[in-house]
Amino acid sequence: MTPTVWTYLIVCPLVFLAGFVDSVAGGGGVISLPAYLLAGLPVKIAAGTNKLANGCGTALSVYKYSKSGKIEWSCALPAAFGCLLGAAGGTSLAVSLPGEVLKIIILAALPIAALILVLIRRKSDADEKALSRERIGHDSLLIGFLIGVYDGLIGPGTGTFLTIAFSVVLGFGLLKSAGCARTANVASNAASLVIFLSSGDVLFSVGIPAIACSMLGNYFGARYAIRGGSKKIRLVMFFVLGLLFVKTILQLTGAIDF
């Protein structure tokens, strides 16, 4: 397809917003993927172009979190490896499960995630548990694998669920959890992007401007999170979970098909 001015007017601001949200709490794909579809891109090309822009934006977000010392690498690296393995398995499983079953799974999971977020004690990274590096590495690998399976099965909200899991299981503050989650997301985005590139499902004429918008959104979003700490991350995570819940209900009722 040949992009028009309207293509960029739709995609660019929404991808910027998605990048901002994603760098704070994950779940930006709930905003960016519909933006490409609204602009008229076919589903597979929209998904591939989305992975291109999101991957670059998330990488910049990781840089910002890392520069501020908000990434625990003994957690982030095993989680990234686990995400790669889990996403591969989840994608294979998704082929054999009916789409309606997957939507019901996410509809049931979202209120549980929101309840967990409510119950998480308001703590900073200074209040986190003192765990051994071996325990952190083992648990992070398992978390990455399990949520990677979810990413392969369903996808949206992966970063949000990773952030919650790191906070609940490892006792990290939400800010450090968000930094580790972004790192794991880079790995899963890269794996998906390789597949989309090999099949020619990336529209670079839209993807390159989208990269700039995504990176800009991620840059400001990471600054917002780092300066505001766990309180701001918590608020944006509630927004993302609510958005996912509404989207899933609309899918189940047939109001939307993406």
C-alpha positions, 0 to 999 in steps of 0.5 A, a space after each residue: 500500500 502507498 501511505 498518505 498524509 492521513 496515514 502519518 497523522 493517525 499513526 504518529 501521535 498514537 505511536 508516540 502515546 503508545 511509546 510513552 505508556 509502554 515505557 512506564 507500565 507496558 501495554 503500549 501495543 493496545 494503543 499502537 496496533 489499532 493505530 496502524 489498522 485504523 490507518 489502513 494497514 493489513 493486519 500482518 503488516 500492521 503487526 510487523 511494523 508495530 514490532 519494528 517501531 516498538 522494539 526500537 522505542 523499548 530499546 531506548 527506554 531500556 537505555 534510560 532505565 539502565 542509565 538511572 540504575 533502575 535495572 537489576 541485570 541478574 533479573 533482566 537477562 534471565 527473564 529476557 531469555 525466558 521470554 524468548 523460550 516462552 513466546 516460542 512455546 506460546 505461539 505454537 500453542 496459540 495455533 491449536 487453541 480457538 481464538 475465543 478461548 484465548 480472549 476468555 483467558 485474558 478477560 479472567 486474568 485482567 481483574 486478577 492482575 488489577 487486584 494484585 496491583 491494588 494489594 502490592 504494598 507501596 514500596 520504593 526500590 530501597 525497600 525490596 527483599 534481599 534475595 541471592 543472585 541465584 534465587 533472582 536468576 532462577 525466579 526471573 527465568 521462570 517468570 520470563 518463561 511463563 509470561 513469554 508463553 502469555 506473550 506468544 498466546 495473546 500478547 498485549 499487556 506483557 510488560 505490565 504483567 512482567 512488572 507486577 510479577 517482578 514486584 510480587 515474586 522478587 519484592 522489587 519496587 515498581 520502578 526497578 520492576 519496570 526497568 527489568 520488564 522493558 529489558 525482557 520485552 526487547 528480547 521478545 520484540 526482537 524475536 518477533 521482528 525477525 520473523 516479520 522481516 523474513 516474511 516481508 511484513 514490515 512497511 518501512 515507509 510507515 515504520 521509520 517515522 513510527 520508530 522516531 515517534 515511538 522512541 520519543 514517547 519512550 524517552 519521555 515516558 521513561 523520564 516520567 516514570 523515573 522522576 515520579 517513581 512507583 506511584 506514577 507507574 501504578 496509575 498508568 498500569 491501572 489505565 493499561 489494565 482497564 484498556 485491555 479489559 475494555 478491548 477484550 470485552 469488545 472483541 468478545 461481543 464482536 464490536 471490534 476484530 483486532 
